[in-house]
Amino acid sequence: MSGGRLRGDYRTQVLDDLSGVTAAEWNALAAAGAGRAQAQPFLRHEFLRALELAGCVGPGSGWTARHLLLRDASGTAVAAVPLYLKAHSWGEYVFDWAWADAYERHGLRYYPKLLGAVPFTPVTGTRLGARDAGARRAAAHALLALARSSGVSSLHVLFPLEAEAAALREAGLMLRHGVQFHWRNDGYDDFEAFLATLAQPKRKKIRAERRRVAQEQVHVRRLHGSDITPARWAFFTRCYQATYAAHHSTPYLNQAFFERIGRALPEHLILVLAERAGRPIAAGLLVHDEERLYGRYWGALEYVPCLHFEVCYYQAIEAAIALRLRLVEGGAQGEHKMARGFEPVPTVSAHWLAEPAFAQAVDRFLQREDALVGAYLDELRERSPFRASADGSGPSDQPPPSAFIKSTL
Protein backbone atom coordinates (compact mmCIF):
# COMPACT_ATOMS: atom_id res chain seq x y z
CA MET A 1 0.00 0.00 0.00
CA SER A 2 1.21 3.49 -0.81
CA GLY A 3 -0.29 6.92 -0.40
CA GLY A 4 0.06 10.64 -0.95
CA ARG A 5 -1.64 14.01 -0.87
CA LEU A 6 -3.95 15.39 -3.56
CA ARG A 7 -5.31 18.89 -3.93
CA GLY A 8 -8.67 19.38 -2.29
CA ASP A 9 -7.30 17.91 0.96
CA TYR A 10 -7.78 14.35 -0.24
CA ARG A 11 -5.26 11.66 0.63
CA THR A 12 -4.64 8.95 -1.95
CA GLN A 13 -3.95 5.30 -1.24
CA VAL A 14 -2.84 2.64 -3.72
CA LEU A 15 -3.82 -0.85 -2.58
CA ASP A 16 -2.04 -4.05 -3.59
CA ASP A 17 -5.31 -5.92 -3.04
CA LEU A 18 -8.78 -5.25 -1.70
CA SER A 19 -7.99 -6.46 1.81
CA GLY A 20 -6.93 -2.87 2.44
CA VAL A 21 -10.52 -1.55 2.32
CA THR A 22 -13.70 -2.88 3.87
CA ALA A 23 -16.45 -4.30 1.68
CA ALA A 24 -18.87 -1.77 3.18
CA GLU A 25 -16.66 1.20 2.21
CA TRP A 26 -15.93 -0.06 -1.30
CA ASN A 27 -19.50 -1.14 -2.12
CA ALA A 28 -20.98 2.12 -0.84
CA LEU A 29 -18.76 4.14 -3.17
CA ALA A 30 -19.42 1.85 -6.14
CA ALA A 31 -23.15 2.26 -5.57
CA ALA A 32 -22.98 6.03 -5.00
CA GLY A 33 -20.94 6.52 -8.16
CA ALA A 34 -23.77 5.03 -10.20
CA GLY A 35 -26.53 6.70 -8.19
CA ARG A 36 -27.84 3.29 -7.12
CA ALA A 37 -28.93 1.73 -3.86
CA GLN A 38 -26.60 -1.24 -4.44
CA ALA A 39 -23.36 -1.61 -6.35
CA GLN A 40 -23.39 -3.43 -9.68
CA PRO A 41 -22.33 -7.06 -9.02
CA PHE A 42 -19.07 -6.78 -10.97
CA LEU A 43 -17.99 -3.73 -8.96
CA ARG A 44 -18.72 -5.28 -5.60
CA HIS A 45 -15.82 -5.93 -3.25
CA GLU A 46 -16.86 -9.60 -3.13
CA PHE A 47 -16.52 -10.06 -6.90
CA LEU A 48 -13.19 -8.28 -7.28
CA ARG A 49 -11.77 -9.91 -4.16
CA ALA A 50 -12.80 -13.33 -5.48
CA LEU A 51 -10.67 -12.67 -8.57
CA GLU A 52 -7.71 -11.95 -6.30
CA LEU A 53 -8.18 -14.88 -3.92
CA ALA A 54 -8.73 -17.36 -6.77
CA GLY A 55 -5.52 -16.22 -8.49
CA CYS A 56 -7.29 -14.96 -11.63
CA VAL A 57 -5.50 -11.67 -11.08
CA GLY A 58 -2.22 -11.24 -9.25
CA PRO A 59 1.17 -12.97 -9.62
CA GLY A 60 1.67 -14.59 -13.00
CA SER A 61 -1.56 -13.24 -14.51
CA GLY A 62 -0.34 -9.93 -15.93
CA TRP A 63 -2.91 -8.16 -13.72
CA THR A 64 -1.33 -6.50 -10.65
CA ALA A 65 -3.77 -4.69 -8.38
CA ARG A 66 -3.19 -0.96 -7.87
CA HIS A 67 -6.64 -0.04 -6.58
CA LEU A 68 -6.95 3.68 -5.91
CA LEU A 69 -8.69 5.13 -2.85
CA LEU A 70 -9.26 8.75 -1.93
CA ARG A 71 -9.90 9.69 1.70
CA ASP A 72 -10.88 13.06 3.09
CA ALA A 73 -9.29 14.83 6.07
CA SER A 74 -11.33 12.74 8.50
CA GLY A 75 -10.12 9.48 6.93
CA THR A 76 -13.45 8.67 5.30
CA ALA A 77 -13.21 7.00 1.89
CA VAL A 78 -14.74 9.32 -0.72
CA ALA A 79 -13.68 7.67 -4.02
CA ALA A 80 -12.55 4.23 -5.19
CA VAL A 81 -11.19 3.02 -8.53
CA PRO A 82 -10.60 -0.63 -9.57
CA LEU A 83 -7.12 -0.28 -11.04
CA TYR A 84 -4.48 -2.67 -12.35
CA LEU A 85 -0.94 -2.53 -13.64
CA LYS A 86 -1.09 -4.56 -16.87
CA ALA A 87 1.73 -6.51 -18.53
CA HIS A 88 -0.38 -7.27 -21.64
CA SER A 89 -3.74 -6.35 -23.19
CA TRP A 90 -5.61 -9.64 -22.78
CA GLY A 91 -9.02 -9.70 -21.14
CA GLU A 92 -9.92 -6.07 -21.82
CA TYR A 93 -12.27 -5.99 -24.87
CA VAL A 94 -11.14 -2.51 -25.92
CA PHE A 95 -8.33 -3.31 -28.26
CA ASP A 96 -5.05 -1.40 -28.18
CA TRP A 97 -2.78 -4.06 -29.69
CA ALA A 98 -2.00 -1.80 -32.65
CA TRP A 99 -0.90 0.95 -30.26
CA ALA A 100 1.39 -1.48 -28.45
CA ASP A 101 2.83 -2.67 -31.77
CA ALA A 102 3.50 0.91 -32.88
CA TYR A 103 5.35 1.61 -29.63
CA GLU A 104 7.47 -1.50 -30.08
CA ARG A 105 8.32 -0.68 -33.69
CA HIS A 106 9.60 2.72 -32.54
CA GLY A 107 11.71 1.24 -29.77
CA LEU A 108 9.39 2.33 -26.96
CA ARG A 109 7.95 0.30 -24.09
CA TYR A 110 4.15 0.04 -23.98
CA TYR A 111 3.89 -2.33 -21.02
CA PRO A 112 3.31 -1.98 -18.16
CA LYS A 113 0.29 0.28 -18.44
CA LEU A 114 -2.42 1.28 -15.95
CA LEU A 115 -5.96 0.01 -16.50
CA GLY A 116 -9.11 1.08 -14.70
CA ALA A 117 -11.53 -1.76 -15.37
CA VAL A 118 -13.23 -4.90 -14.13
CA PRO A 119 -11.03 -7.75 -15.38
CA PHE A 120 -12.48 -9.86 -18.19
CA THR A 121 -15.80 -7.99 -18.03
CA PRO A 122 -16.87 -5.72 -20.93
CA VAL A 123 -19.77 -4.19 -19.00
CA THR A 124 -20.38 -0.46 -18.54
CA GLY A 125 -20.42 0.53 -14.88
CA THR A 126 -18.81 2.56 -12.12
CA ARG A 127 -15.10 3.16 -12.59
CA LEU A 128 -14.75 6.29 -10.45
CA GLY A 129 -16.86 5.27 -7.48
CA ALA A 130 -17.37 8.53 -5.60
CA ARG A 131 -19.67 10.06 -3.02
CA ASP A 132 -20.23 13.21 -5.10
CA ALA A 133 -19.21 15.01 -8.30
CA GLY A 134 -16.29 16.75 -6.61
CA ALA A 135 -14.81 13.47 -5.42
CA ARG A 136 -15.35 12.01 -8.90
CA ARG A 137 -13.35 14.83 -10.47
CA ALA A 138 -10.65 14.42 -7.82
CA ALA A 139 -10.46 10.69 -8.59
CA ALA A 140 -10.00 11.40 -12.30
CA HIS A 141 -7.14 13.80 -11.59
CA ALA A 142 -5.63 11.39 -9.04
CA LEU A 143 -5.63 8.62 -11.67
CA LEU A 144 -3.74 10.78 -14.13
CA ALA A 145 -1.30 11.95 -11.44
CA LEU A 146 -0.63 8.32 -10.50
CA ALA A 147 -0.01 7.40 -14.14
CA ARG A 148 2.43 10.27 -14.57
CA SER A 149 4.33 9.49 -11.37
CA SER A 150 4.45 5.73 -12.06
CA GLY A 151 6.32 6.12 -15.32
CA VAL A 152 3.87 3.89 -17.24
CA SER A 153 3.31 4.34 -20.95
CA SER A 154 -0.40 4.96 -20.65
CA LEU A 155 -3.61 4.97 -18.65
CA HIS A 156 -6.86 3.40 -19.85
CA VAL A 157 -10.31 3.41 -18.22
CA LEU A 158 -12.73 0.99 -19.86
CA PHE A 159 -16.54 1.16 -19.99
CA PRO A 160 -17.04 4.04 -17.51
CA LEU A 161 -20.40 5.69 -16.93
CA GLU A 162 -21.15 8.81 -18.97
CA ALA A 163 -20.52 11.25 -16.08
CA GLU A 164 -17.23 9.49 -15.35
CA ALA A 165 -16.18 9.71 -19.01
CA ALA A 166 -16.85 13.45 -18.85
CA ALA A 167 -14.69 13.78 -15.71
CA LEU A 168 -11.88 11.80 -17.32
CA ARG A 169 -12.04 13.92 -20.47
CA GLU A 170 -11.90 17.06 -18.34
CA ALA A 171 -8.82 15.66 -16.58
CA GLY A 172 -7.04 15.24 -19.91
CA LEU A 173 -7.90 11.78 -21.24
CA MET A 174 -9.08 11.06 -24.78
CA LEU A 175 -12.39 9.27 -25.35
CA ARG A 176 -12.89 6.29 -27.62
CA HIS A 177 -16.22 4.78 -28.64
CA GLY A 178 -17.31 1.29 -29.50
CA VAL A 179 -20.47 -0.75 -30.05
CA GLN A 180 -22.28 -3.44 -28.09
CA PHE A 181 -25.70 -5.03 -28.53
CA HIS A 182 -28.34 -4.96 -25.79
CA TRP A 183 -31.89 -6.28 -25.55
CA ARG A 184 -34.52 -3.96 -24.10
CA ASN A 185 -37.58 -5.10 -22.18
CA ASP A 186 -40.64 -3.09 -23.19
CA GLY A 187 -42.78 -4.62 -20.45
CA TYR A 188 -43.32 -7.95 -22.21
CA ASP A 189 -45.57 -10.48 -20.46
CA ASP A 190 -43.66 -13.42 -21.95
CA PHE A 191 -41.31 -14.46 -24.75
CA GLU A 192 -44.14 -14.68 -27.28
CA ALA A 193 -45.06 -11.05 -26.59
CA PHE A 194 -41.48 -10.09 -27.42
CA LEU A 195 -41.54 -12.18 -30.60
CA ALA A 196 -44.70 -10.40 -31.71
CA THR A 197 -42.74 -7.13 -31.98
CA LEU A 198 -40.20 -8.57 -34.44
CA ALA A 199 -40.38 -8.53 -38.20
CA GLN A 200 -41.84 -11.80 -39.48
CA PRO A 201 -38.56 -13.28 -40.86
CA LYS A 202 -36.81 -12.70 -37.51
CA ARG A 203 -39.72 -14.22 -35.61
CA LYS A 204 -39.69 -17.28 -37.86
CA LYS A 205 -35.93 -17.73 -37.49
CA ILE A 206 -35.99 -17.61 -33.69
CA ARG A 207 -38.84 -20.11 -33.47
CA ALA A 208 -36.99 -22.43 -35.85
CA GLU A 209 -33.81 -22.21 -33.75
CA ARG A 210 -35.67 -23.04 -30.54
CA ARG A 211 -37.45 -25.95 -32.24
CA ARG A 212 -34.12 -27.29 -33.44
CA VAL A 213 -32.85 -27.52 -29.86
CA ALA A 214 -36.05 -29.25 -28.72
CA GLN A 215 -35.84 -31.72 -31.61
CA GLU A 216 -32.39 -32.72 -30.36
CA GLN A 217 -34.09 -33.83 -27.13
CA VAL A 218 -32.28 -31.13 -25.17
CA HIS A 219 -34.00 -29.73 -22.09
CA VAL A 220 -32.88 -26.32 -20.77
CA ARG A 221 -33.52 -25.05 -17.25
CA ARG A 222 -32.36 -22.19 -15.06
CA LEU A 223 -30.90 -22.61 -11.58
CA HIS A 224 -30.87 -19.58 -9.27
CA GLY A 225 -28.28 -18.66 -6.67
CA SER A 226 -28.01 -21.15 -3.84
CA ASP A 227 -29.47 -23.92 -6.05
CA ILE A 228 -26.14 -24.00 -7.89
CA THR A 229 -24.28 -26.78 -6.09
CA PRO A 230 -20.49 -27.35 -6.08
CA ALA A 231 -21.04 -30.17 -8.58
CA ARG A 232 -22.84 -27.76 -10.91
CA TRP A 233 -20.00 -25.23 -10.57
CA ALA A 234 -17.53 -27.98 -11.45
CA PHE A 235 -19.54 -28.90 -14.55
CA PHE A 236 -19.93 -25.27 -15.58
CA THR A 237 -16.17 -24.75 -15.23
CA ARG A 238 -15.59 -27.69 -17.61
CA CYS A 239 -17.93 -26.07 -20.14
CA TYR A 240 -16.29 -22.66 -19.74
CA GLN A 241 -12.83 -24.14 -20.22
CA ALA A 242 -14.01 -26.08 -23.29
CA THR A 243 -14.93 -22.81 -25.01
CA TYR A 244 -11.39 -21.50 -24.58
CA ALA A 245 -9.87 -24.82 -25.65
CA ALA A 246 -11.94 -24.72 -28.84
CA HIS A 247 -10.35 -21.33 -29.62
CA HIS A 248 -6.86 -22.52 -28.63
CA SER A 249 -6.60 -20.03 -25.78
CA THR A 250 -6.25 -20.08 -22.00
CA PRO A 251 -9.28 -19.43 -19.77
CA TYR A 252 -9.11 -16.38 -17.54
CA LEU A 253 -11.22 -17.75 -14.70
CA ASN A 254 -11.23 -20.95 -12.64
CA GLN A 255 -13.54 -23.08 -10.53
CA ALA A 256 -12.34 -21.46 -7.29
CA PHE A 257 -13.51 -18.08 -8.58
CA PHE A 258 -16.94 -19.35 -9.62
CA GLU A 259 -17.44 -21.10 -6.29
CA ARG A 260 -16.43 -17.96 -4.40
CA ILE A 261 -18.93 -15.72 -6.18
CA GLY A 262 -21.50 -18.51 -5.82
CA ARG A 263 -21.13 -18.24 -2.05
CA ALA A 264 -20.74 -14.46 -1.86
CA LEU A 265 -23.24 -13.25 -4.48
CA PRO A 266 -25.85 -16.00 -4.99
CA GLU A 267 -28.73 -13.54 -5.37
CA HIS A 268 -27.10 -12.19 -8.56
CA LEU A 269 -26.45 -15.50 -10.34
CA ILE A 270 -28.39 -17.75 -12.72
CA LEU A 271 -26.91 -20.93 -14.19
CA VAL A 272 -28.53 -22.06 -17.43
CA LEU A 273 -28.16 -25.83 -17.71
CA ALA A 274 -28.76 -27.84 -20.91
CA GLU A 275 -29.37 -31.56 -20.50
CA ARG A 276 -30.05 -34.50 -22.79
CA ALA A 277 -31.55 -37.66 -21.31
CA GLY A 278 -30.86 -36.22 -17.85
CA ARG A 279 -27.17 -35.72 -18.60
CA PRO A 280 -25.76 -32.15 -18.61
CA ILE A 281 -24.08 -31.19 -21.90
CA ALA A 282 -23.81 -27.38 -21.78
CA ALA A 283 -24.12 -24.45 -19.42
CA GLY A 284 -24.12 -20.67 -19.35
CA LEU A 285 -23.80 -18.18 -16.50
CA LEU A 286 -25.99 -15.09 -16.22
CA VAL A 287 -25.42 -12.28 -13.72
CA HIS A 288 -28.13 -9.78 -12.83
CA ASP A 289 -28.91 -6.86 -10.59
CA GLU A 290 -32.16 -4.98 -9.98
CA GLU A 291 -32.42 -3.65 -13.53
CA ARG A 292 -30.07 -5.55 -15.89
CA LEU A 293 -29.12 -9.08 -16.79
CA TYR A 294 -25.63 -9.72 -18.10
CA GLY A 295 -24.80 -12.72 -20.28
CA ARG A 296 -21.30 -13.74 -19.25
CA TYR A 297 -19.81 -17.18 -19.87
CA TRP A 298 -20.88 -20.32 -21.69
CA GLY A 299 -19.58 -23.63 -22.95
CA ALA A 300 -20.71 -27.01 -24.31
CA LEU A 301 -19.25 -30.50 -24.13
CA GLU A 302 -21.31 -31.63 -27.14
CA TYR A 303 -22.27 -29.74 -30.27
CA VAL A 304 -25.99 -29.15 -30.71
CA PRO A 305 -27.17 -26.82 -33.50
CA CYS A 306 -28.51 -23.50 -32.17
CA LEU A 307 -27.86 -24.43 -28.53
CA HIS A 308 -25.61 -21.39 -28.06
CA PHE A 309 -28.47 -19.07 -29.08
CA GLU A 310 -30.87 -20.85 -26.73
CA VAL A 311 -28.60 -20.82 -23.67
CA CYS A 312 -27.03 -17.41 -24.11
CA TYR A 313 -29.79 -15.29 -25.67
CA TYR A 314 -33.26 -16.79 -25.44
CA GLN A 315 -32.90 -18.04 -21.87
CA ALA A 316 -31.45 -14.65 -20.91
CA ILE A 317 -34.42 -12.85 -22.46
CA GLU A 318 -36.90 -15.20 -20.76
CA ALA A 319 -35.15 -14.66 -17.42
CA ALA A 320 -35.19 -10.88 -17.84
CA ILE A 321 -38.92 -10.93 -18.62
CA ALA A 322 -39.66 -13.18 -15.63
CA LEU A 323 -37.62 -10.95 -13.30
CA ARG A 324 -38.95 -7.75 -14.91
CA LEU A 325 -35.46 -6.50 -15.69
CA ARG A 326 -35.02 -3.59 -18.07
CA LEU A 327 -32.07 -4.74 -20.18
CA VAL A 328 -30.02 -7.74 -21.24
CA GLU A 329 -26.39 -7.03 -22.05
CA GLY A 330 -25.02 -9.79 -24.24
CA GLY A 331 -21.31 -9.07 -23.89
CA ALA A 332 -18.75 -7.74 -26.34
CA GLN A 333 -19.35 -7.38 -30.08
CA GLY A 334 -21.74 -9.65 -32.00
CA GLU A 335 -23.68 -8.04 -34.86
CA HIS A 336 -25.48 -11.38 -35.21
CA LYS A 337 -27.34 -10.54 -31.99
CA MET A 338 -29.49 -8.05 -33.90
CA ALA A 339 -31.33 -10.92 -35.59
CA ARG A 340 -32.31 -12.04 -32.07
CA GLY A 341 -33.79 -8.73 -30.93
CA PHE A 342 -30.70 -6.98 -29.62
CA GLU A 343 -30.03 -3.36 -30.60
CA PRO A 344 -26.76 -1.41 -31.07
CA VAL A 345 -25.59 0.66 -28.12
CA PRO A 346 -22.49 2.91 -27.95
CA THR A 347 -19.79 2.34 -25.35
CA VAL A 348 -16.94 4.58 -24.25
CA SER A 349 -13.42 4.27 -22.88
CA ALA A 350 -10.85 6.88 -21.84
CA HIS A 351 -7.13 6.93 -22.67
CA TRP A 352 -3.96 8.87 -21.84
CA LEU A 353 -0.56 8.25 -23.43
CA ALA A 354 2.61 9.64 -21.90
CA GLU A 355 4.52 9.98 -25.17
CA PRO A 356 3.34 13.29 -26.75
CA ALA A 357 3.89 12.28 -30.37
CA PHE A 358 1.91 9.08 -29.93
CA ALA A 359 -0.80 10.86 -27.98
CA GLN A 360 -1.29 13.29 -30.85
CA ALA A 361 -1.38 10.45 -33.39
CA VAL A 362 -3.90 8.48 -31.34
CA ASP A 363 -6.04 11.59 -30.86
CA ARG A 364 -6.25 12.04 -34.64
CA PHE A 365 -7.02 8.34 -35.07
CA LEU A 366 -9.81 8.46 -32.47
CA GLN A 367 -11.45 11.42 -34.17
CA ARG A 368 -11.58 9.50 -37.45
CA GLU A 369 -12.69 6.32 -35.68
CA ASP A 370 -15.50 8.16 -33.86
CA ALA A 371 -16.95 9.35 -37.15
CA LEU A 372 -16.92 5.78 -38.47
CA VAL A 373 -18.44 4.35 -35.29
CA GLY A 374 -21.20 6.96 -35.35
CA ALA A 375 -22.05 6.17 -38.96
CA TYR A 376 -21.95 2.43 -38.20
CA LEU A 377 -24.35 2.84 -35.28
CA ASP A 378 -26.82 4.80 -37.40
CA GLU A 379 -26.57 2.21 -40.18
CA LEU A 380 -27.24 -0.62 -37.72
CA ARG A 381 -30.24 1.22 -36.33
CA GLU A 382 -31.74 1.38 -39.80
CA ARG A 383 -31.53 -2.44 -39.93
CA SER A 384 -33.70 -2.87 -36.83
CA PRO A 385 -35.16 -6.39 -36.40
CA PHE A 386 -38.42 -4.92 -35.10
CA ARG A 387 -41.49 -4.38 -37.21
CA ALA A 388 -42.73 -0.81 -37.51
CA SER A 389 -46.04 0.11 -35.90
CA ALA A 390 -48.82 1.94 -37.69
CA ASP A 391 -47.26 5.33 -36.93
CA GLY A 392 -43.88 4.20 -38.25
CA SER A 393 -42.30 3.81 -34.83
CA GLY A 394 -41.23 0.63 -33.06
CA PRO A 395 -39.49 -0.66 -29.93
CA SER A 396 -36.23 0.76 -31.24
CA ASP A 397 -37.66 4.25 -31.82
CA GLN A 398 -34.91 6.01 -29.82
CA PRO A 399 -32.53 8.92 -30.49
CA PRO A 400 -29.73 7.92 -32.90
CA PRO A 401 -26.92 6.17 -30.98
CA SER A 402 -24.42 8.49 -32.65
CA ALA A 403 -25.93 11.31 -30.57
CA PHE A 404 -24.20 9.76 -27.53
CA ILE A 405 -20.83 9.99 -29.26
CA LYS A 406 -21.40 13.63 -30.19
CA SER A 407 -22.45 14.44 -26.62
CA THR A 408 -19.17 13.11 -25.18
CA LEU A 409 -16.82 14.76 -27.65
C-alpha positions, 0 to 999 in steps of 0.5 A, spaced: 500 500 500 502 506 498 499 513 499 500 521 498 496 528 498 492 530 492 489 537 492 482 538 495 485 535 501 484 528 499 489 523 501 490 517 496 492 510 497 494 505 492 492 498 494 495 491 492 489 488 493 482 489 496 484 487 503 486 494 504 478 496 504 472 494 507 467 491 503 462 496 506 466 502 504 468 499 497 461 497 495 458 504 498 462 508 493 461 503 487 453 504 488 454 512 489 458 513 483 452 510 479 446 513 483 444 506 485 442 503 492 446 497 491 453 496 487 453 493 480 455 485 481 461 486 478 464 492 482 462 489 488 468 488 493 466 480 493 466 479 486 473 483 485 476 480 491 474 473 489 478 474 482 484 476 487 483 470 492 482 465 486 488 467 483 485 470 476 489 476 477 495 477 481 502 474 480 503 470 473 496 473 470 499 480 468 494 483 472 497 487 478 492 490 483 493 498 484 486 499 486 486 507 488 482 510 494 481 517 496 480 519 503 478 526 506 481 529 512 477 525 516 479 518 513 473 517 510 473 513 503 470 518 498 472 515 491 474 508 489 477 506 482 478 498 480 485 499 477 491 494 475 498 494 472 497 490 466 503 486 462 499 485 456 492 487 453 488 480 454 481 480 457 480 487 456 475 488 450 477 494 448 483 493 443 489 497 443 494 491 440 495 496 434 498 501 439 502 497 443 505 494 436 507 501 434 510 503 440 514 496 439 516 498 432 519 505 434 523 502 440 518 504 446 515 500 451 508 500 452 507 495 457 506 496 463 500 500 463 495 502 468 488 500 466 481 502 470 476 496 469 473 490 471 477 484 469 475 480 463 468 484 463 466 488 458 460 491 462 459 499 462 459 501 470 462 505 475 469 506 474 470 512 479 466 510 485 465 517 488 460 520 493 459 526 489 461 530 483 467 533 486 470 526 489 469 524 482 473 529 479 478 528 484 479 521 482 479 522 475 485 527 476 488 522 481 488 517 476 492 521 471 497 523 477 498 516 478 499 514 471 504 520 470 508 518 477 508 511 475 512 512 469 507 507 465 506 508 458 499 509 458 492 509 462 486 506 460 479 506 463 474 501 460 466 502 460 465 508 464 459 511 466 457 517 462 458 522 467 465 518 469 467 519 461 466 526 462 470 527 468 476 523 465 475 527 459 476 534 463 482 531 466 485 530 460 484 523 457 481 522 450 475 518 449 474 512 444 467 509 442 465 502 440 459 498 439 455 493 443 448 489 442 443 490 448 436 487 448 430 492 451 424 489 455 418 493 453 414 490 459 413 484 455 408 479 459 412 473 456 417 471 450 411 470 445 409 477 446 417 479 445 416 475 438 410 479 436 414 485 436 419 482 431 419 482 423 416 476 421 422 473 418 426 474 424 420 471 428 420 465 424 428 464 425 428 464 432 422 459 433 426 455 428 432 455 432 428 453 438 425 448 435 431 445 433 434 444 440 427 441 442 428 436 436 435 434 439 431 432 445 435 437 449 431 440 455 434 447 458 432 449 465 435 455 469 438 454 476 438 460 481 443 462 486 443 457 492 441 452 487 447 451 484 451 446 487 459 445 487 457 439 482 454 444 478 459 449 478 464 444 477 460 442 470 460 449 468 467 450 469 468 444 464 464 447 459 467 454 460 474 451 459 471 447 453 470 454 449 477 456 450 480 450 448 476 450 442 479 457 440 486 454 442 486 459 448 487 459 456 481 461 460 481 467 464 477 464 470 477 458 474 472 453 478 475 457 485 472 463 482 466 461 480 465 457 487 467 464 491 462 468 487 456 462 488 457 463 495 458 471 496 453 473 491 448 467 490 442 472 489 445 475 482 447 468 479 443 464 474 446 458 471 442 455 465 443 448 464 442 444 458 441 436 459 439 431 454 436 424 457 438 427 464 445 428 462 448 435 462 451 437 456 452 445 456 451 451 461 451 458 461 452 463 467 448 469 467 449 475 472 443 480 474 442 486 478 435 490 480 435 492 472 439 488 468 441 481 466 448 480 463 450 474 459 457 472 461 460 465 460 458 459 456 460 452 454 458 445 451 461 438 451 457 436 445 455 440 439 448 441 438 445 446 432 442 452 435 444 451 442 448 457 443 443 461 441 438 458 446 442 458 452 445 465 451 440 469 448 433 466 449 434 463 456 437 470 458 431 474 455 426 469 458 429 470 465 429 478 464 422 478 462 420 473 468 424 478 473 422 484 470 429 487 468 429 492 463 435 490 459 439 484 457 447 485 455 449 480 451 457 481 452 462 484 447 461 485 439 456 480 435 452 483 430 449 477 429 445 478 436 441 483 432 437 478 428 435 475 435 432 482 438 438 486 440 439 493 438 446 497 437 448 501 443 455 505 444 460 504 449 466 509 451 473 508 454 478 513 456 485 513 454 492 517 456 498 516 453 505 519 456 509 519 449 506 526 446 507 524 439 503 518 440 498 521 444 497 526 438 497 520 433 492 516 437 487 523 438 487 524 430 485 516 429 480 516 435 477 522 431 476 518 425 474 512 428 469 516 432 466 518 425 466 511 423 463 508 429 457 513 429 455 512 422 456 504 423 451 505 429 446 509 425 446 504 419 445 498 424 439 502 427 436 502 420 436 495 420 432 494 426 429 487 427 423 490 429 417 491 425 414 498 424 407 500 428 402 503 424 405 510 426 412 508 423 415 507 430 417 501 433 421 498 440 427 501 437 424 508 436 430 512 440 434 517 439 440 515 434 446 512 438 451 516 434 448 522 438 451 519 444 458 519 441 457 527 439 455 528 446 461 526 449 466 529 444 
